[in-house]
Every structure is written in structure tokens, then in C-alpha cells.
Amino acid sequence: MTKRRLESSEREVFVVRLWCRTSDGAAWAGVIQHVGTGAVTRVRNARELLAYLAVQFEEGELPGPQGPGLR
């Protein structure tokens, strides 16, 4: 996947679904879907989730909270 610099007015949208795989909550799994492209990535833990997001955006290149939406 190619990294790209976001312009300040751009937004990337992901749907993240997480669920427990064990009754004690020690193991979980998840799916990340990029809304713009439809690409789906499966993750098995928080490290994989954060690694996926790190690939999508280089540190310091995320748009700031200047507009509406979650912060």
C-alpha cells in the first residue's frame, strides 16, 4: 500500500469492527475497511491495528481537528 500525504481538507474514513475471540476477553480479532476504496484488512491484536494505521499515514501528516467530526 502506498503512503500519501493528506491535504488539510482531506479525510480518510475507516470502519473498524472488533470482537472477543475468547470468553475472558484475552484474545480478539477485527476487520478494518477503508470506506473510500473498500479494501479490507484483518487484524488479530492492537499491534496489528496500529501498524495498519501507521502504514496509512506517516506520523505528523494527519489532518488536525479543524472541522466537524470525531477527535
C-alpha positions, 0 to 999 in steps of 0.5 A: 500500500502506498503512503500519501500525504493528506491535504488539510481538507482531506479525510480518510474514513475507516470502519473498524469492527472488533470482537472477543475471540475468547470468553475472558476477553484475552484474545480478539480479532477485527476487520478494518475497511477503508470506506473510500476504496473498500479494501479490507484488512484483518487484524488479530491484536492492537499491534496489528491495528496500529501498524495498519494505521501507521502504514496509512499515514506517516506520523505528523501528516494527519489532518488536525481537528479543524472541522466537524467530526470525531477527535 
